[in-house]
């Protein structure tokens, strides 16, 4: 999850140095090698460009109705793409929001990167700071998050230095995965061993968590214990990711070079090419909860799926 001033260097640095995947920025996948019965993209569908007026898009998430909200972080805006296809600015001055996710109350929970905080933004656009530091130290910059069905928040905290940072103080030295229990303001580290955690998503039943290590080019699966702690870390895929989403069948959608889809067992089953240098993040929304919404640098795209997103009936 990155921004304009370093867009080119990040896309190529991540592609060739951190992730060590040759040709990631411009490579096209041959989807004919995938089993048609396993593919998730609707037959014959291709990505449709919604708009290309942004600087760097990120953080897409869908509300209960299927409306999609996403950020243009360098311009400090949250946009809304509603189920009728209307695009509008939902909020200005968003704390440089990055990754976002709706809780059950309908509040938009946001990684407010400007001051390294996590916010809850209600439907009236009132923002409440849920968390601002760790043991008196500044965090690196909460990047992406997922809200557990019981209300706790899991988030990643990689270091990507921002030009807008003005908050002073001693910063944490580790790039970790954290858990913020419901109704608390002190996050708990739940994995301090990942090189650079980034994308994060949980299973609909709240029993599993998936975290992408974009620095180690891997994605891991964890068991979530009753107290919110993580156990039984397993390698899910030999691929890192900027953002992640999950569908109702348990398929995971990883980003970077377009969108790569893995089934619940970690088998690669589909790929969606996007005509941008970097695909940052994804979510599933729309009237029928079957449209994959893709944030990719300056543009946002949608493509219909055969499957439905989490929360659909």
N, C-alpha and C positions, 0 to 999 in steps of 0.2 A: 504494500500500500504506500504509494509514493506520490510525488508531485512534480510540477512542470520543470522547475529549475534543474532537476537532475533526471528528467524523463529518459533522455537518450542514454546517458551513462548507466542509469539503473537497469534499463531493459537489456542492454548488452552486457553489463557487469553481472547481473543475475544470471543471464543466459550462459555466458562463457566462463565466468570465474567462479561464482558462488555455486551454481548448479551444475556446471561442467557438462552442459548438454549442447552439443554442436548444432549450430543452425537454428536455435530456438526462436530467434527473432523473426525469421522469415520462412521457416520450413512449412510445407503443406503436407497434410496427412492424406493417405489413400484409405478411405473408409471402406473400400470394397473388400478389405481383408477381414472385416468384422462380420460375425454371424448376424444376418438380418433379423432373426428372431429375437436377438438380445439387444439390438440397438434401441436407444430411447428417443431419438429424433423422429418426428413424424415423417412418414414416407414422402420423399421428394422435397422436403422443406429445406430452405436455406435461410441464414440469418437476414433479418430485415433491419436496415438502419433506421432508427427513430430520430436521432439528431446528432449533429457533430459540431455543436457550438460551445463545447466545454474545454477546460484546460486539462484536468485529469479527474476522471470519474472513479468513484469508489463506493463501498459500503452498501450495496443494494439489499433491501429487505422488504417483505410484503406484509401488509396488515391483514386482518381477518377477512376483509372483503376482496383481497387480491390486488389492491392498489400498491404500487411499488414506490418506495422512497430510496433515493440515492444521493450521494454527495459529490460536489465539485470542490474538492478540498482547497486547492490554491485560491479559489474565489470565495471560500467560506460560505457556501450555500448548500442547503438541502433542497433537492428537487422532488417533485411528485409526478409519477406517470400513472394516471388513473385507469380504471378498467374500461373506460370509453376511449382510451388512446389520447387523452389530453395531457399535455406536458406543461407544468407550471412550477414556479418557485414556491416551495412550502415555507422556507425560513431563511433569513439572512442572519449573519452573526451567530454562527453555530458552534463556536469554540474550535473551529477547524475540524469539524467532525470527520471521522474516517469510517471505521467499521460500525455497523448499527444492527439492532435486532429489536423486535417488538416483544414486550412482556405481555402477560395475560390481561393486564389492566388497560392495554392500549397505549402505554407510554413507549416512546421511542428511546431505547437505551443506546447511548452513543459513546464511542471513544473520542472524547474531546481533546484533541492533540495539542491545542494551543497552550494549555497549561498542564498537560499530562494528567487529565482527569477523566472520570466517567460521569456522564450526565444522564438524567432521565428527563425527556422532553414530553410534556403532556400534549393532548390534542389542541390545546389553546396556545401552544408554543412557549409555555413557561418552562424554563430549565431549572432543574435542581441538581446540585453537585452531590453525587453519591460517594465519591472517593477521590482524594487528591494527592495521596502520597503513600509510602510504605515505610513504616517505622521512622517517620520523620525525614525520609529521603525522597527526592523527586524520582518518579519512575522514568524510564527511557522514553516512553510515549505509547500508551495503550493503543493498540493497532486494530485488532479485530476481536469480536466477542460473540458469545452465545449465552442466551438466558435459559437456564434449566427450568423445566416445568414447575418446580417447586419454588422458583424465584431467585435462586442464587445465580451469580454471573461468573462465567469463565472467560478470561481474556488473555491475549498475548501481549508481550511488552518488548519488542525488538527495538534496537537503537537505529533510527534514521534521523540524523540531525536536520532540524528544520530552521529555515531562515527567519521564521516568525517567533522563535522562542526568546522570551525576555525574562521569564521567571527564574530567579536566582536560588541557589541552594545546592547541596551535595546530592549527586545522582547515584542511584543504585549501580552496581558494577556488573551484575548479571542480567542476561536477557532470558526471562523466565515466562512460564505459564502460571497464571494466578487464578485463585478462586475467591470471589467476594460473596460471603454468605448473605442471605436475605436480612435486611434491616441492620447491617453492620457497615462500617466505613473502613475497616482494616483488612486489606487483601491477604490471602495466605498463599505462599508459593506451593505449587503442586507438581512442578517439574522444572528443575534448574539445570538439566543436562543437555537440552536441545541447543544446537548452535545458534539458530536465529528463528524462533517461532513466529509464525505469521497467520495464515488462515486457520480458522477454528469453527467447528460445528459439532452438535451433539445429535444423538439418535432421538426420534420422537418420543420414545418411552423413557428417556432420561437415564438410561443405563450405560451408554457408551459415549465417549468423547473422541473426536478426531482432531489432530493437530498437525499442521504442515510445518516441517522444518525446511524453510526455504534456503537456509545456509548449508544444510546437509543433504539436500535434494531427496528428502524422504517424507512420508506421511505416516503417522503413528495412530494406533487405536488403543484406547484405555478403557478399563472398567471404572465406572463411577460408584464409589461406596456410599453408604447411607449418610455418612457424615460429610460428604462432598469431596473427600480425598480420592485420588486416582490410584489404581493398581493395575497389575498385569499389562504393562505396556508391550504392544506387539507391533512389528512392522506391517503396515497395511499396504503401502505402495512404494516402489522405488522412484518416487517423484515428489518434489516439493510443490508448493502452490502459494499464490498470493492470497486468494480467497477460496472458500469452499462452500458448497451447499449440498443438501441431501434431499432425495425425493421419498415418496411414500413407500417405495419398495426397498429402500436402503441403499440405492445407488449413490455414489459420491461423485461430485463434479469438481474437478481441479482446474486451476487456471494458470496462465503464463503464456504459452504458445497456443492460443485459442483455448478451447475447453476440452479436457479429456475426462471421459466418464469411466468409472470403475464400478463393478457390481459389489454387493455386500461382502463377497469373498475376496475382494482385491483383484479381480480379473478385469483387464481393460476391455470394454465392450463398445465404445463409441468415441468419436472425436468430432469437434465442430471447429472448422477453420474460421477465423475472424481476420478481416483485412486491416489489422492494426499491428504495430510493433509489440504491444503488450496488452494482454487481457488481464485485468486486475481482479474482477470479482463477479459473482453470479448469485441469483436467487430465482425462485419459482413463484409466479403469481398469475395475475390475470383473472378474468371473470370465472373461468373454469379451473383455475389453479393448475394450468398445464402449459404456461408460457415461460420459457427460460429467458430471463432478463440478464443481459451481459453488459458490464461496464468495461470499456476498452479504451484507455487513454482519452482521446478527445470525443469519442463517440459512444453511444449506447445502442444496443441491438436487442431484438427479441427473435425467438424461434419456437415454434410449437413442438410439444413433446407428445409421446404416446402415453407417458405416465404423469401422475399428478404430484404436486408438492405436498409437503408436510402440512397438516391442518385441514386438508380437503376431505370431503366426505364421499 
